[in-house]
Amino acid sequence: MGFSYVNMAGPLSGLPPIMMILGQVSSLDRRGALATQDERLAAIAAAAADVLRRTPYHAVRAGDVAAAVRLPGEQGRSAVWLYNEVRNRRVLVALAAAHAWRDFPGRADWPGPEPIASVTAARSAAAAALAVIVAFHRAEQPLMTQVGYGIGDISTAEKRQLAAGRDVTPPRWPVSGWGRVAAAAWHGRCNVFTDFLGPVLRDCAQSVTYLPDADAAASAARLSDIAFRTCLADREGPVDLVARGLAALWFERDLTRLAGTLPRDLESSEIALAAVVRRRTDPRAEANANSVVVRVLLEAGTLHERCVREAGRTVSLWQDLVAAGAADAGAKGHDLQRLSDAASHLGLAAFRYGDRVAAADAWQLSRRVAEQDLSHDVSRVARADTNLAGLTAEVEDGPGAADMVSGVFQTRLGLAERRPDNAPAWRRLTVTARTQADIARAGGRVGEGVRLAVELLANRQARLGDPAHADVAEARMVLGQALLAAGHPVAGRRYLEEAADARRGRFLAASYRVQEDLLWLARAALVLERPQTVLDLLAGQAAGTDWFCDQVSFRLGYTARRLLALAASGLGRAEEATAALLADRERLAGQPLDDGLDPLAADFDRTLGEVALLRGDAASALATLAQLAQAEARASLPRPARGWTLVLLGRAADQLGDTARAAECFMQVTELGTGGMDPGHPAILTARYDEAVRRAAAGATREAADLLEPVLDRTLLPHGYAAVGEAHPLLARARALAERLGITVPASVTAIDEASLDIDV
């Protein structure tokens, strides 16, 4: 049934031409325009709720509702005014329901869910919120029955337009709670409970993975309408039972679609653990059950902060069992093995989260147990040494990490050769091989890093066969990282993209692996001087959110924010970038950083100096970078990071006219190439180019030419690539400078994929 304007006091039935009744708008109606649309909808909602509570639906008259409208300083409206505001009964009844819901004591007193620490708690929180909605339906059953009648009502005017083949144009509603209810009701949906459910469902979903606010609102809107229709259909079912059923529906329909099998797997492991804990009769079973929770969390890669806590508890349980002692020697050996494994898992979770101190402590515990208590368990000692070597390479300069991982590789190679068909032995060997490639890249030995990464990919492809296998994709990612570090951003980007595409289909979108892949692609875009690509890559991603920093990896999350700020400065928004960097740098103080100078903090300080240069504040850049360079030298951070700091410091000094200091910085960068870092590392080549520019400006053309020679050289190096890729901006600038100076520029290389991979077309 629709609004009737033949008889404004009569039943709401037909709709004659609107022009016939426009003259009936009173001066009172014109005064109503002073109220905002949101205020008018609120007043209509109150009036509609009042009328529908005491009048059967089909006896409700438009004039009765309009006359009940109350706005400040006036009262009473016409049916014409009411039609112009709501247009149909669907909107009218939805507004009435929204008004009743806002006044419902259960909603008003709702404290919100407690912090959600598990999937089990998430299910309970969702059910508790839905129980409030079901209770509201029970309390307002007569009104909600009326709403059920009206939510599908189509007016005569709408029917005529649809019959004529014309779409009915929706009105424009305010951006507010009332407006959202009206907009949904126009399409026959009841979104009355959306704003209430949205935050609850977001928190529940984030017990397993990231859910943006917009997606949470969309999910809440669907569940609001489903809950409304369910309560209309089941008016007598127990409130808790109906609420749990609705929660289960949301879990299976929305959360499973978002997070795959993770919610079920994690909830199952939580329930099993809770059952063992309740009995308190078998500590070993409790430790094993807790280990299952840790494995599920590690494989998902979305909740490393929780995984650290669960893994720490697992380690404590096994330590208690070992301390208590077992009468059976076999049982004691089993407990020690599980303790070593649990400590290794704790180290991995802490490392991914970003707490390197906790990771090192856990891996050292794992090694100590394997070495001392398990009579030098070769495999477990090798595992701990591999992890510790990779960690050391990220925070310290020197050959220690490379020597350690080389020894582990030889040990595992011997084990694998004795058992060539043993898959676990090969897998352990290839994990160490991957760590070798990472250590070479981190230490600035980029040529060796590329060679090792190429060998890693070839070995995994030959062993596994499937090019889409997760381990093959990981090897592609390692090769892409190595090529990027070696000055071949386009060649590296190809491998990074292939790996990211394969891993995106295997892991959750908000997981550590997928977000890490995006950050490496962002780094490639920055090297190629395409800041807008960085913003496009990271737009809407989880990596830069507070949730990711808190739950998945603060180290990866703050890196994402730093890259976004650097990209913004590249687009001319240096002031905005500086403010963001300073705010994040301050927040870093609350994170579990390394003792002394943490590399993440150093990255932020270096980026602050770089952004200061971009905004023309060379003095500020010089002060920041000079302090950082001294701190990095004292802390003996990896050489590539120190090299880039000195490059930026030299530029700041040059802009301030301190050519002597700029030259000194150049010399310090080149000296890094005499202690293990490749002389063809992009940081050293960049320093050579910057010094060449300064020498050319001083008229020393011959010296500038000598400095440019390694940058321009197209000779293939042992890893099969030239020093710098064809598409690298550094090479383009070096060639332009050489042409201005009249220096012969070597021809481009065409071997080993350079033509196909490293020319950006």
N, C-alpha and C positions, 0 to 999 in steps of 0.2 A: 504494500500500500504506500502511496506517496502523499505529499502535502496537498491540501485542497485550498484553492484561493477563490472558488465560487462562493463559498460560505466560510469565512475565516473561523467562525465558531463551530462549524460542523466537523464531521469525521475527516481524517486525513486520507483523502482518496485521490481525486483527479488533479490535473494541473493544466488549466487553460493558459492562453498566451500571457506572458508576463507583462506585456505592455498594458494590459487591461487593468492591472492593479498597482502600477508604479505610482499613480497619483494618490494612492492611499497611504503612502509613507508619511507619518506624522512628524511634526516638529520635534517631538520627543525622540523619534528614531534618528533624526539628524543630529540631535545633541549627543546620541550614543556614539557617534563617530569619534568623539573625544577620547573614549576608552580605547586602549590598544586591543588588537585582535586577540592576543592571549588572554587579556582580562575579560573580553566578551565571551570567549569559549569557556572560561572558568565559571562565569555567571550562568551560562547556558547549562553547563554540566550540573551545577547545583540545582537549578530549576528542574531539569529533566529527571534527575534522581528523585527529587521530591514528588513529582507528578507520577512517575512510573511506579513508585513504591505504593501508591494508594489508588491507582487506576489501572484496570485491565488494559493490556497492550492495545487491543483493537478499538478501545473506547477513548484512547488518548487523543486529544485535539491539539493542533498546533497553537491555537489561541491560548489554551490553558498553559502550555509550557512557556509561551512568550510572555504571558501575563505574570508568570512566577519569576521572571528574570529580575535580578536586583543588581544594579550598578551604583556606584557612589553618587549620591545626590539625586537619584531618580529611581523609578520602579515601573514595571509594566512595559511590554513591547507588543508589536503586532506580529502576526504570523508571517507577513511579508519579510519583515526584518529577520525573523528566525530562519526563513528559507535562505535568504541571502548569506547568512552566516554558516549554516551547516549543510544545506543543499539536499540532504536526504536523511532518512531515519537511521541508516547504518551509523552515521557519524553521531547522531543525537544519542542513541542508546550507548554507544561506546564511551562517549563523554560522561554519561550518567554513571557507568560502571567505574570509570576512572575517578570520579568524584567520591564514590562510595569507598573505593580502595584507598584513597588518600586518607580517609577518616577512620579506616579500620584499625582498631587498637593493636591487633597482632602485627600489622605492618609498622605502625608508628613506634611500637616498643621493640622492634627487631634490632638486636644489637649487631647484626652482621656475623658472618662466620668467624670463628677463631682462626689464627694462622694455620694454614693447611700444610701439613708436613708429610702427607702420604696420600696415595690414591684411595685407601680405605677412608681416611678422613675427608677426602674430597667427595666421595659418594655420600657420606653422612651429611656433609654441609649442603650438598645439592638437595637431598631429601628433606632436610630441615627447612630450607627456603621454600620448597614446593609445598610442604605441609602448611605453611602460613597461607599460601594461595588457596589450597583446598579448604582450610578452615574458613577463609573469607567466603568462599562459595557456599559453605554450609550456613554461615551466619546471614548471608544476603541471598539466600536461595530464591525467594520470590522476585527480587529485583533482577538477579542474573538470569532467571527464566525469561523475564521480559526482554532482557538484552539478547538472549538466544533467539527470540522471535525476530527481533529487529535487525540483527547483524547481517542477515541475508536478504533483507527487504530491498526491492528495486522499485524506484518510483515510476509512475506512468510516463513522465517526461523522458527518463532514461530508456525505458522500453521503446518509446517511439524513435528515439535517436538510434538505438541499436538496430531496430527493425529497418530503419532507413539506410543502414550500412555506415552510419557515422559514429566514430568513437566519441565517448563522453570525456571531455577534457577535465581532468581533476582540478579542483581549486588550488590556490596557493595557500599553504598553511604556515603558521609561524614555526621557527626552529625552537621548539620547546617541548616539554612533556605533553602538553595538550595538543600541540600541533602534530606530534608523532602519533598520538592515539587517533586523531582525526584522519591523518593520511592513511594509516593502515585500515581504519574502518571504511574509508571510501572504497577500498578494494575487498571489503568483506572479511577483514582479519581483526582479531582482538589482540592488540598489543598493549593492553592495559598494564601488564605486569613486566614489561620489557625493562624499564629502568631499574626495577627492583632486582630482576634476575641477572642483568648484565654483569655487574661486578662480582656476583657470586659465581657465575659460570666461568668468568675470566680467571678467578682465583683457583677454581677447581681444575680447569684445563691446565693451568700453569703448575699444577702438581706433577705434570709429566712433560709439558712442552709449552712453547710460547704461543699466546693467542692475542693478537692485536685487539684494541678496544672496539674497532669497527666490526671485526668478525665476532667478537663477544656479543655485541649488540644484535647482530643479525641472528646469531644462534639463540639469544634470549627472546627475540621476536617470534621465532618459530615455536619455541617451547611455550611461550605465553599463549599463543593461539591454541596449541595442542592441549595445554592444561585447561584452558577455558572450555573447550569442546569435550574433553574427558569428564570434567566435573558436571557438565550438563547431562552427559550420558549416564554417569554413575553417581547418583545423588545419595546413596546410602552406604557406600563402601567406607571402611574405616579410613580415617584421615591419613594415618601413617602408612597404611598399605598402598593407598592410591599415590601418595607422595613418592614412596620408594619405587613404585612402578614407573612413574614419570621420570624419576632420576635415572632408572635403568634404561629407559628409552633414550634419554639424552646421551648417556654414556655410549650406547651402541650406535646411535645414529650420527651424532656430531663428534664426540670425542674419539671414537674409533676411526672415523674418517680423517680426523686431524692427526692422530698419533699412531695409527695402525694398531698392532697387537700390544704395544707397550703398556697401555692401561691394564689390560687383562693379565699380562705376564707379571707386571709389578704388583698388582693387587693380589694375585694368587700367591706370590712369594711372601707378601706381607701377612696374608691370612695364615699361611703355613708357619711363619715365624711366630706370630701371635699365639697360635695354638701351642707351640712348643714352650714358649715363655710362660704361658698360663700354668702348664703342668709343673714346671720347675723340677723335673726329675732326671733330665738328661742334658747336662751342659754341652756335651759334644754335639748332640743333635741341634741344640740352640746355635752353636757356632757354625755348624754346617748350613743351617737355614739362613743365618745372617749372611753367609758367604754367597748364597744364591741371590739375595737382594742386591749385593754388591755387583755381582756379575751382570745382572739385568741392567743396573744403572750404568755400568761401564759400557756395555754394548749399545745402549741407547744414546749416550753422549749428550744428554740434555740437562742433567742434574748432578754435576760434579761436586757442588758444595754439599749436597746431601750424601753423595757417595763417599766423600771424605769422612763424614760423621759415621756412616754405617760401617765403612772399612775400619775406622779406628776402633769401633766397638768390637768388630770381629777379631782384630788383633788382640784386644784386651781379653776376649774370651779364650782364645787359644793360649795366650800367655798364662792365664789362670790355670788352664788344664795342664800345661807343662809344669808350672810351679807345684801343682798338687801332686804330680807324679802319677805314673801308671804302673801297676804291678806287671803288666805284660810289656816286654821290651818292644814288641811290634807296635803296640798301641802308642807307646811313647814316641817311637820313630814317626808314626803317622801324624801325631800331634805337632811334632817339630816341622815336618814337611808342610803341614797346613799353615803353621805360623809363618814360615818363610814365604809361602804363596800369598797369604793374606797381607803381609807387609809389602810385598811387591805390588799388589792391587792398590793398597793405600797410597803408595808412591805414585802410581800412574794417575789415580784420581786427583791427588794433590798437584801433580805436575800440570795436568790439563786445566785445573782450576786456576793455577798460577802461583801456588804457594810452593816455591822451589825449596825453601828451607825444610818444610815438612816432607816434601818428596825425597830430598837427600837423606833425611833422618830415617824414613821408612825403608828406602833401598839399602841403606847401610845396615839396618836391623836385619833385613832379609839376607844380606850377604853374611853377616856375622853368624846367624843361625846356621846357614848352609856350610860355612867354613868351620865353625867351632863345634857345633852340636851335631851336625850330620856328617862329620868326618870328610870335609871338603867334597860336598856334593857338587861335582864339576858343572853340571847343567845349571843349577840354581846360582852358583857363584858367577858363571858366565852371564846369566840373565841380569843379575844385579850390576855387574861391571859394565855391561852394555848400556844400561839405563843411566848409571852414574857418569859414564863417559859423555853421553849425549848432553846431560845436564851441565857438566863442567864446561863443555865447548861453548855453551850459550852465555856463560858468565865470566869466563877467564880466558886470557891469552896464553899461548904457549903450546908446546907439543904434547903435554901430558894426556889430554883426552884422546888425541890421535894414536899415541903409543898404546894406551890402555885398550882401545877398541880394536887395534890391530892384533894385539895378543889374544883377545877374545875371539876374533875372526879365525885365527889359526886353530884355536882350540875347537871351535865349533866345526870348522872345516874338517878337522881330523875325525870328529865324531860322525859327521855326515858321510864321509868317505868310507868309514867302516860299515855304515848301514845305508847304502845308497837308495834303498827303497823305503826308508823310514821317513814318512811325511813330517812328523814333528821335528825330527832332526834337521831336515831341509828348511822347515819354516823358521826355526830358531836361527839358522845360518843366514837366511835372507833378511831377517829382522836386524841382525848385526850388520849386514852389508848395507842396509838402508841407513843405519846410524853412521857408518863410515862416510857415506856420501854427505849426510847432513853436517858432520863434523868438519869435513873438508870445506864445504861452503861457508859455514859459520866462521872458520878461521881465515877466510880470504884466499884459500887455495882453490880458486874457482875452476881452473883447468882440470885439476884432479877431481873436483866435485862433479863436473860434467862427465868425465870418463867413468867414474864409479856409478853415476846415475844411469848412464847408457848401459853399462854391464848389468846393473840391477834389473832394468826393464827387460833386457834380452833374456836374462835368466828366468825371470818370472813368466814371461810369455812362453818360453820353451817348456817350462815345467807344467804350467797350468793350462796352456792352450787357449782358454776362453779370453778374448780381448776385453770382455766386459767384466771379468772377475774383479772383485774388490781389491785384491792384492795387486793386480796388474794396474788398476786405476791409481792406486797409491804410488806405484813406481813411476807412472806418468807424471803424477804430481811432483814427485821428487826431482825428476828430470826437468820439469818446467821451472821449478824453483832454482835449480842449479844454473840453467841457461839464463834466467833473469838476473841472477847474481853475477854471471859472467859477462853481462853486457849485451845479451841477445833477447830483448823483451818480446819481440814478435814471435820468434821461434819458441821461446818459453811460454808465451801466451797460448799458443796452439795446444801444447801438452797440458797446460793448466785447464783450458776449456774442455778438452776431451775427458780429463780426469774428473772435473767438476760435474760434467753431464752424467758420467757413469755413477758417481757417488750420490748425486742428487736423487737418483731413483732408488737407492738402497737405504738411505738414512733419512731421518726426520729433517725437515727444512730448517728447524732451529737448532739442530745438533752441532756439536763442536766441529765435526769434520766438514760439514757443508758450509758453515759460516767461515771456517778457516780458508776453504777454497776461494770464497768470494774475496777475502782480504788479500790473498795472493794475486788475484786478478786485478784488484784495485791498485796494488803496488805496481803491477805491470803498466796499468793505465797512467799512473803518475810518472813513471820513467819515460813513457811516451808523450808526456806533457799533455794529457787529455783529462783535465780535472772534472769536466762534466760527466765523463764516463764513470768516474768514481762515484759521483753522486747518484747516477742512474743505477749502478750496481748495488749500492748499499741502501737505496731508498726502500723503506718498508721492511728491511731485514731486521732480524732479531739482534744482530751482533752489537749494535750501538745502544740497545735499550738497558735500562736499569735492571730489568729482570735477568738479562743475559749476564751482565756483570756480577749480579748477586748469586745466580744459581748455576751458571754454566762455566764461565771463565772470565774473571775480572781482567786478566792479562790480555786476552783476545778482545774483550769488549772495549777496554780503554784504547787498544791499538786501533780498533775500528773508528772510535771517536777522533783519534789523532789524525788518521788518514782523511776523514771527512773534513776536519778543520784545514788540513793542508790543501785539499781540493778547493775548499771555499776561498782560501787566500789566492789560489791560482786563478780564480774567476773574479778577482778584484775586491773580495770581501775580507780584507786582511784584518780590519778592526773586529769584525764578528768572529773571525777565526781565533784571534788573540784572546778575546774574552772567553771563548769556549775552552781553549787550551789551559788558560789560567785556572778556570773553575775546576776542570778535570784534574789538573796537576795538584790542586789543593785536596781534592777528594782522594787522590791516591794515597795520601798519608794514612788513611784509615784502612788500607789494604795490607795483607801480609807480604810486604816486600822483602827482598834480600837484605841481609846485613850490609852496611856500607852503601855504595852507589848501585842501586838496582838498574839493570839495563832499560827497563820500561820507563823509569823516571828520567834516565838519560835521554831516551828517545823524545820524551816530551820537551825537555830543555832544549835539545837540538832543534826540534821543530819550532819552538818559540823563537829561537834565533833566526831560523830560516824565514819565518813569517815576518819578523821585524825587518829583515832585509827587503822583503817584498813590499812592505809598506813604506820603505824609505828611511827607516830609523836605524841607521848603521851603528850609532853609538850604543843603543840598547842591545843590538845584536852582538856587538863586540863584547860588552860586559857579560852577557849571558854565556856566550860561547867560550870566552877565555876561561871563565870559572869552570865550565863543563870540561874543557880540554884538560885542565889540570887535574880535576877529579877523576877523569877517565884514565889518565896516565897513572895516578896513584893506585886506582883500583885494578889496573891491568885488565880492562875490558877487552873483548875481542877487537882485533886490529881494524876490520872494516868500519865499525862504528866510530872508532877514534879517527880514522881517515876522513870520513865525511864531516865530522866536527871540525877538523883542521881546514878542510876545503872551505867551509862556510866562514870560519874565522878569518881566513885569508881574504875572502871577498869583503868582509866587513872592514878589515884593516885597509884594504885597497880603496874602498869608497871614502874612507876618512883621510886618505892621502898618506897613510903610513906604509909606504912601499917596502920598507925594510922588514917590517913585521909580516907583511904579506909574503915576501920571499922566504922568510924563515918558516912560515907555515907550509909553503910548498916543499921546502927541503925536508921538513918533518914527515910529510906524507910520503915522499919518495923513499925515505929511510925505512918506512914500514915494509917496503918491498924487499928489503934485505934480510928480514928476519922471519920469513915463512909466508908472508902474503905475496901473491903473484904480482910481478911488476906490471902485468897487463890488467890488473883489477880496475874496474870502472872508477873507483875513487882516485886511484893514482893517475889514471889517464885524464880524469877531469881536472885534477890539480895541474897536470902538465899543460892542458889547454888554457886554463886560467893564467898560468905563468907566461905562456906564449902570448896571450893577449897583452899582458903588461909589458913584455919585452918588445913586442911589435909597436906598441904605443910610444916606447922610448927610442924607437928607431933601430933596435937590435934585431934586424930581420933574420940574420943567420942563426942567432940563438933561438929565435922563435921557430924557425924551420926545424932545428934539431929537436926542440921540445914536441913539435907536432908529429914527428916521424912515427913514433909508436902508435899514435892515435890513428893515423892515416894508413898504416901498414895493413895490407890485405892478405898477407901470407897466412896460410892455414897453420894453426898451432896444433900440438899433439892431440888435443881433444877433437880436432876436426873442424874447428871454426876459426874465423879471424878474431882479432882482439875485440872488436866492436861490431855489432850487427849493422847491416846496411840501413835499417830503419831507425837506428838510434839517433836521437837529436844531437848527441855529442858529436857524432861523426859528421852530421850535416853542418854543424857550426864550425868544426875543424876544417872541413873542405872549403867553406865560405871564406874563412880566414886565410887559408893557404892560397886561394885564388886571388885575394886582395894583395897578398904579398908576392905573387908571381911564382909560387912554389908548385912544382908538378904534383898533381894528385894521382895516386895509384888507381888503377882500374878496379872496378868491383869484382869480387870473387863470384864464381858460379858453381863451386863444388859443394858437396855434402849438404844438400838441402838449403843452401843460402838463397838460391833463386826462388824456391817455392815456399820456404818458411819465413825468411827474414826480410822480405820486401813487402811492406804493407800496401796492399792494393785495395 
